[in-house]
Amino acid sequence: MNGDWLLRGRDGRLTVYLKSDDAVLCRAELAPGGPWEPFRRIGGDLGLQQGPAAVGQGDDGYAHLVSWRQAGTGESRLVHSTHFRPLLAPLDWSPVGHPNGRGDRTGTPAVAVDDRRRAYVFVRNAGGGVSLLVQKERGGWYPWRDLKGSSIQDQLAAASRESGLVEVYAATPERILHWRQEEPGRTPTRDETADVAARPGTLRALRTSAERTTLFFTDQGGELCAWRPGGKPVPLLQAAGPGPVAAVRCEIDGHDCTVLAQRSASGRVAFAAYPTEQEQAGAWWTESGPPLPPAAEIALAVDAHGTLVAATLDPTDATLRVTRRKAEAGLALEGWREV
């Protein structure tokens, strides 16, 4: 899943989302901190294409999911579903079109949600730029909008600020591009560019203050970097492994911290934490848990009690493991347990 696939719903329950070969699956806690239900298929029997899907969450706790489905030989269409509460069934998949009108799959979608509970769907188009589809407040969608750009790599990273204004990051082989929404309801416009090459598939955006987001990515030298438009990318520490990093803000010992997690070269989960937006304070990795298969994904969230939660999910057999921060100083974690 492109986006944070471990989410806390408006009722406090955690939900995980998993893209399988022909479906998106979800699984939720039966009660906050309690046992988990089995995986359920989202959107009925409508089959989806292989490849990543996207998930984004608004401040109302609703999850918006977007994926591609086959629409004939050489033809694909994006579909959308909304999941209002963890233990309710998500809505059936609804077709929302193609950024070029018609054609095959063009890229991995990304989703952000504004303060009006509207989903913003970003995707690379057939011309190598970025296209945007915006949900209407009373149902339906506005026409596709071309945000321009060229040579965009497959993965985009979308996020919304505390104001609900939406932004998106995209990488080319030479630089990172940023689009920013300046007013509610307005189309995001190109803002700033970072002249640094990111490894494909490593972009992760996180809201880190009232009006800023931070983009985490791995550069071509293997350094995990943080970038906030208005400044320059800052090397944070050597990436623990080749995949994307998970990131979340939470309180640790009374301090607003950003916690990062990544599958390390050894296969275990590596954690790091530092004061939010204070990269100069430094960070270092500490490994935890058993070795994971190469395809395993990692996510972070904060539960209904304000406790840091980490989860790993093996897409090959849907094995879900969870740990929580202990009620003691520092970033000490409980033992991992399979749920």
N, C-alpha and C positions, 0 to 999 in steps of 0.2 A: 504494500500500500504506500502511495506517495502521500505523506502527511503523518500526523500523529495517530497511530492506529489503536492506542490505548487511551480511552477517553472516560472522563467522569460525567455521567448524565445529570440532568437537573434534579433527580431524586437521590443523588449521591452514589449510585451504583456504578461500578466500572464496567466497561464494555471493551472487548477486543474485536478487531475486524481483520479478516484473512482473505486474500485473493487466492482462490483455487483455480484449476484449469478453466472451468466454465462457469464460475459463480463467485460471488462475494459471500463469505460466511461471517456470522457474528456470534458472540458468546458473552453473556453478562453474569455478574454476581446476582444471586437470588436476594441478597441483602448486603448493604455496605459492609465490606470486610468479611462476608460470609462465604458459603460454598458457591460454586459456579454451575450454571445450567450447561447442557450440551450445546455444541455448535448448531446453529440454524442457518438455513439458506435465505439470502435476502432477495426480495423481488419476485418471488414465485418461481415458475419453471423456465422463465426466459433465459436462454443460454448466453453467456458472455464470451468474448474472445480471450485468448491467452494474452498475458502481459499485465503490467501493473494497473491497478485502479487507483482512485484518489479519494481521500476523505478530508473533510474540514468541519470545524465546529464553531458555532456562534456562541455569544455570551448567554443565549437562552438555553444552552445545553443540547440543542438539536444537532445531529450529525447529518451532513450532506455527503452523499457518495456518488461518484461518477465513474463510468467504465465504458469500454467500447463493446459493441456487439456486431456480429456479421449481418449485413443487409443485402446479401447477394454476392455473386462472383466479383471479387475486387472492390467490393463496396462495404463500408463500415459506417456506423453511426454511434454517436455518444448517447448514453442513457443516464438518467439521474434518479436517485431515490433519497427520501428523507427518513431519518430514524428519530422519532420524537422522544421516546423513553426506552431505556435498556430492555425492559421486559415486555414491551409492545412489539408487534411485528412491524418492520419497516414498510414503507409504501412500496407498491409495485414499481418496477423500473418504467420510466417514462422517456420516450425518445426526445432528444433535444437538438439533433442535427449534426452537421459537419462544418468545420470552420471554412471549408472551401466549397460548400454547397453539396458536393458529393465527392466520392473517392474512397481510398483505403485509409486505414489507420495512419495518423500523422505523428503522434507523439503521446507521451504519458501526460494525462491531465493533472492539474493542480486546482485546489478549491480553497477559497477564503469566504468568510461570511461577514457582511457589514452590520451596522447597528440597527438596520431595518429588517434583519433576519433574511436577507436576500443572499443567495449563493452567487459567487463570482467564479466562473469556470474559465481557467486559462489553459491553453494548449498550443503547442507548436503547430503551425500550419504547413501546407505542402510547399510553400515558398521559403520555408526556413525562418519565418518570423513568428510572432506571438499573436494569437487571436483570443478574444474575450467574449464570453456569453454571460449576460446578467439576468438574473431572475426578477420578474415583476413582483410587486408586493401582493397583488391580488390574483396571482396565478399566471402561468405562461412565462414567456421569455422575450426579452428584447432581441433585435437582430444581432447577428455576429458583428463584432468590431475588430478591425485589423489594427493592432498596436505597433506594427512595423517591426523592424529588426531583421537580421539576416544571419545565417550560419548558426542558428540556435541549436544547442544540444538538446537531447530528448527530454531531460528532467527539468522541471521548473519548481520553484519554491514560493508559495503564496502565504500571506499572513495578513492579519488586520491589527491595527493599533487599538489602544483603549478607546479612542474616539469612534471606532468602527470604520475608519478610513482604511482602504485596502491597498496593498502593494504586492508586487511580485518581482522575483529575481530570476534571471536566466543567464546561462553561461554560453559563450562562444569559445572556440579553441584558443583565443587570445585574451579575452576579458570577461568581466561579469557586468551585466546590464541590470538596471533597476527602473521600474515603473512605479509611480506613486500617485495616489488619489488625493487631490488637494481639497475637495469639498464633497459632502455627501451627494451621491447620485451622479457625480461627474466621472468621465472616463479617465482611468489612470494614464498619466503621461510619463514619457522618458525623463528621468531625473538625473542621476549620476552614473558614472562608469568607473569601475575599478580595473586598472590595467594589470590584471593578474590572471593566470590560467588556472582554472580549477579542474581537478580530476572529474570526469563525467560521473554523474550519479551520486555526488557527495554534498549537494546543497541542502541545507536545513535552516529555515527561518524561524525565529523565536521573538515574540513580543518581550522586550526587556525594560521598557519604561513607558510612561504615558503616551509619548508621541514618537517612539523609536522602536524599530525592530533590529535585530542583529542576525546577520547571515553567517552561518558556520559552513566551512568548506575545507577540503584538503587540496593544497596546491600541488603542483607537479613534482615538488621536492619531498612530498610526504608530510609537510607541516600542516597541522590543523590550525586554521586561521579564523578570525572573527572580523567582520566588516559591518560598520554602520555608515550609511550614506551621510556625507558631511565630513568624513575623515578617511583615513587610509586603512587598508587591511592590516590587522595586527597578528603576527604569528603567536600562537598560544602555547602549543606543545606539539611534539611529534605525534602524528596520528597513531593510535594503538593498532589499527588494522586497516584493510583496504576499503571497507564499506562505509556507509553514511553514519553520522553520529546522531544519537538521540539527545535531546536537550529539553530542560524544563527549569522554570524558576520555582524556588521554594524557600522557606525559612529554615535555616540551620543555626541553632544556638543564638536565635534572636537576630540573625543577619539575613538580608535578602541575597540569596546565592543563586547562581546558575550551575546546575548539575549536568554533566555530560556523561554519556555511556556509549561504548563502542565494542564490537566484537574484536578482541585482540588477535595478534598473530598466533597466539597459543590456543585460540578457540574459546577462551574464557571471556567473561564480560569485564571490561575495564571501566572504572568510574573515576571522574575528576570533578572538582568543585572549586569555585572561586567567587568572590563578591561580584554581583551582577554589574556588568559594564566596567569592571576594573581589571581588565586583562593584564595590566602591568603588575598586579599582585602575584601572578604566576599560578600554575596548576600542575598537578602531576597525577599519573594514573595509579590506581590500585585495583588489582584483579580480584574477581569474586566468582564463586560458583564453579560448576563442572564445565569441561570443554564442550562447545556446541558445534553442530555440523556447519559447514560453510554457508549454507543457505539460511541459517537461523537469523531472525530479525529481532531487534531490541527496541523497547519503548520505555518511556518514563512518564509518570503522571503524579498528581497530588490527589490523595483520596479525600473522602468526606470529612475526615478528622484532621486534615492538613498534613498528613504523613506522606513522605516520598514513597512511591511504589515503582518498582522496576519489573518488567516482564520480558520474557523471551518466547518466541514462537517459531517452531520448526514447520515450514510450510509443507514439507514432504509427508509428515504424519500428523500435523496439527497438534503437536505436543506443546502445551502451555505451561510455563514455569513462572512463579511470582515470588518476589521478596519485598519486604518493607524495611524502612529505616527503624532501628531500635530507638527506644525512648532513653537515649543517653547522648552524651556529647559527641560531636563529630559526625562523620558519615558512616557509622557502623550499621551493618545490615543483618537482618535475620537470615537463617539458612534458607536456601532456595527450596521451594516445594512445587511439585507437579500438581496441577488442579484440573 
